[in-house]
Amino acid sequence: PFLFWSLIYIVFRISRGIGAGEVFNLVTVLKTFVYSFLEGSCYHLWYIYMILGLYLFIPILTKWIRNASEKSILFFLFIWFITVCFSLPPLQKYLIRIDLTYFSGYIGYLVLGYYLSVIPEDHPIVHSRRRLILLFALGAATTLIGTYFLSLRKNGLEAYLYEYLTPNVVIMAAACFLLVRENANAPKSLAPPGLLSKGADIIGTSSYGIYLVHVLVLWGLGKVGIDGAFYHPIVGIPLTTLLCLVISAAIIAGFKRMPYGKYISG
């Protein structure tokens, strides 16, 4: 699926270039294909390149984490979170010149996800839904308020706090993960209604394909005037998100029904 949709985005890029008046010959087309596959044929595909690197490291990481004590895992997560905090530009000048790159990057999310998945249900953090909601709200408030003041200081949009390797996003991700885990373990009587549950199942089993195709859907919606700014953002962003999700899921569901569709749908 990744190769198929990469090809689609390359063709899409070339077609848009032709529409904008760019001239393509055999050499430029070949260069476009090569560089697009090396660097990513669309902006959202960075995630696939990143996660492929993590997958290559998983066999090594697995041997450590299965034999590591809880203290060892928490030690790693503590240092990783420190590197995340000090990646904030205002704090970088206060960081002692110790090379902590061995603890940095998206590998921390792998370790964090494992740890949060195995801690007991009676753990104080897991057991308190109110505390998890407060943590998520704290991370969200930091993102919104911090972005507002950073943008005022810059006299333009400063979206650094929306980056994935920031402390506020780590806190939100951990709280969200635990809330979903708690819901998954809830009694069936508290489970979502049938239609909502079925929709969640469809999205869950098609999430990879939805991720791959959704940028094309966003572009198509934008062509007909539907995006986050077509009305007030409070309405425009959720509506555009919902439409993109439904249309993307429908496209992937259609591919799944086709012969060999699994090689496209993901």
TANOR-V75304 format. One record per residue. N is the residue number from 1. PSI is psi in radians with two decimals (NA if undefined). Layout:
n->N psi->PSI
n->N psi->PSI
This chain:
n->1 psi->-0.70
n->2 psi->-0.78
n->3 psi->-0.71
n->4 psi->-0.88
n->5 psi->-0.49
n->6 psi->-0.75
n->7 psi->-0.75
n->8 psi->-0.77
n->9 psi->-0.55
n->10 psi->-0.82
n->11 psi->-0.71
n->12 psi->-0.77
n->13 psi->-0.77
n->14 psi->-0.75
n->15 psi->-0.67
n->16 psi->-0.63
n->17 psi->-0.75
n->18 psi->-0.73
n->19 psi->-0.47
n->20 psi->0.05
n->21 psi->0.07
n->22 psi->2.61
n->23 psi->2.20
n->24 psi->2.35
n->25 psi->-3.06
n->26 psi->-0.72
n->27 psi->-0.82
n->28 psi->-0.59
n->29 psi->-0.78
n->30 psi->-0.75
n->31 psi->-0.72
n->32 psi->-0.75
n->33 psi->-0.82
n->34 psi->-0.89
n->35 psi->-0.59
n->36 psi->-0.73
n->37 psi->-0.58
n->38 psi->-0.69
n->39 psi->-0.20
n->40 psi->2.16
n->41 psi->-0.16
n->42 psi->2.71
n->43 psi->-0.56
n->44 psi->-0.21
n->45 psi->-0.03
n->46 psi->-0.59
n->47 psi->-0.67
n->48 psi->-0.75
n->49 psi->-0.70
n->50 psi->-0.80
n->51 psi->-0.47
n->52 psi->-0.69
n->53 psi->-0.68
n->54 psi->-0.73
n->55 psi->-0.66
n->56 psi->-0.47
n->57 psi->-0.26
n->58 psi->-0.75
n->59 psi->-0.64
n->60 psi->-0.78
n->61 psi->-0.68
n->62 psi->-0.74
n->63 psi->-0.62
n->64 psi->-0.87
n->65 psi->-0.49
n->66 psi->-0.38
n->67 psi->-0.03
n->68 psi->2.57
n->69 psi->2.89
n->70 psi->-0.65
n->71 psi->-0.68
n->72 psi->-0.74
n->73 psi->-0.76
n->74 psi->-0.59
n->75 psi->-0.83
n->76 psi->-0.83
n->77 psi->-0.62
n->78 psi->-0.84
n->79 psi->-0.69
n->80 psi->-0.77
n->81 psi->-0.60
n->82 psi->-0.78
n->83 psi->-0.62
n->84 psi->-0.79
n->85 psi->-0.77
n->86 psi->0.01
n->87 psi->-0.22
n->88 psi->2.22
n->89 psi->-0.77
n->90 psi->-0.37
n->91 psi->-0.23
n->92 psi->-0.61
n->93 psi->-0.25
n->94 psi->-0.02
n->95 psi->2.25
n->96 psi->2.48
n->97 psi->0.90
n->98 psi->2.31
n->99 psi->1.85
n->100 psi->0.33
n->101 psi->-0.37
n->102 psi->-0.32
n->103 psi->-0.06
n->104 psi->3.00
n->105 psi->-2.98
n->106 psi->-0.17
n->107 psi->-0.49
n->108 psi->-0.61
n->109 psi->-0.60
n->110 psi->-0.85
n->111 psi->-0.74
n->112 psi->-0.78
n->113 psi->-0.72
n->114 psi->-0.83
n->115 psi->-0.77
n->116 psi->-0.38
n->117 psi->-0.33
n->118 psi->-0.20
n->119 psi->2.55
n->120 psi->2.70
n->121 psi->-0.39
n->122 psi->0.15
n->123 psi->2.44
n->124 psi->-0.65
n->125 psi->-0.82
n->126 psi->-0.63
n->127 psi->-0.38
n->128 psi->1.75
n->129 psi->-0.65
n->130 psi->-0.71
n->131 psi->-0.68
n->132 psi->-0.73
n->133 psi->-0.69
n->134 psi->-0.70
n->135 psi->-0.77
n->136 psi->-0.77
n->137 psi->-0.67
n->138 psi->-0.79
n->139 psi->-0.73
n->140 psi->-0.75
n->141 psi->-0.70
n->142 psi->-0.73
n->143 psi->-0.85
n->144 psi->-0.90
n->145 psi->-0.73
n->146 psi->-0.74
n->147 psi->-0.68
n->148 psi->-0.88
n->149 psi->-0.63
n->150 psi->-0.63
n->151 psi->-0.65
n->152 psi->-0.75
n->153 psi->-0.65
n->154 psi->-0.30
n->155 psi->0.68
n->156 psi->2.96
n->157 psi->2.21
n->158 psi->1.80
n->159 psi->0.43
n->160 psi->-0.67
n->161 psi->-0.09
n->162 psi->-0.09
n->163 psi->2.71
n->164 psi->-0.54
n->165 psi->1.08
n->166 psi->2.62
n->167 psi->-0.66
n->168 psi->-0.67
n->169 psi->-0.64
n->170 psi->-0.78
n->171 psi->-0.78
n->172 psi->-0.74
n->173 psi->-0.76
n->174 psi->-0.77
n->175 psi->-0.75
n->176 psi->-0.74
n->177 psi->-0.80
n->178 psi->-0.61
n->179 psi->-0.72
n->180 psi->-0.72
n->181 psi->-0.75
n->182 psi->-0.71
n->183 psi->-0.65
n->184 psi->-0.53
n->185 psi->0.07
n->186 psi->2.70
n->187 psi->2.66
n->188 psi->-0.51
n->189 psi->-0.37
n->190 psi->0.06
n->191 psi->2.76
n->192 psi->2.73
n->193 psi->2.81
n->194 psi->-0.84
n->195 psi->-0.75
n->196 psi->-0.71
n->197 psi->-0.71
n->198 psi->-0.71
n->199 psi->-0.71
n->200 psi->-0.67
n->201 psi->-0.76
n->202 psi->-0.80
n->203 psi->-0.70
n->204 psi->-0.78
n->205 psi->-0.27
n->206 psi->0.18
n->207 psi->-0.65
n->208 psi->-0.83
n->209 psi->-0.70
n->210 psi->-0.74
n->211 psi->-0.74
n->212 psi->-0.68
n->213 psi->-0.28
n->214 psi->-0.48
n->215 psi->-0.66
n->216 psi->-0.69
n->217 psi->-0.75
n->218 psi->-0.71
n->219 psi->-0.78
n->220 psi->-0.73
n->221 psi->-0.70
n->222 psi->-0.60
n->223 psi->-0.49
n->224 psi->0.22
n->225 psi->0.24
n->226 psi->1.94
n->227 psi->-3.06
n->228 psi->-0.30
n->229 psi->0.13
n->230 psi->-0.34
n->231 psi->-2.96
n->232 psi->2.36
n->233 psi->-0.52
n->234 psi->-0.54
n->235 psi->-0.79
n->236 psi->-0.75
n->237 psi->-0.89
n->238 psi->-0.67
n->239 psi->-0.78
n->240 psi->-0.72
n->241 psi->-0.83
n->242 psi->-0.79
n->243 psi->-0.74
n->244 psi->-0.74
n->245 psi->-0.83
n->246 psi->-0.80
n->247 psi->-0.75
n->248 psi->-0.77
n->249 psi->-0.67
n->250 psi->-0.71
n->251 psi->-0.82
n->252 psi->-0.68
n->253 psi->-0.66
n->254 psi->-0.74
n->255 psi->-0.63
n->256 psi->-0.46
n->257 psi->-0.19
n->258 psi->2.68
n->259 psi->2.35
n->260 psi->0.32
n->261 psi->-0.40
n->262 psi->-0.40
n->263 psi->-0.12
n->264 psi->-0.68
n->265 psi->-0.48
n->266 psi->NA
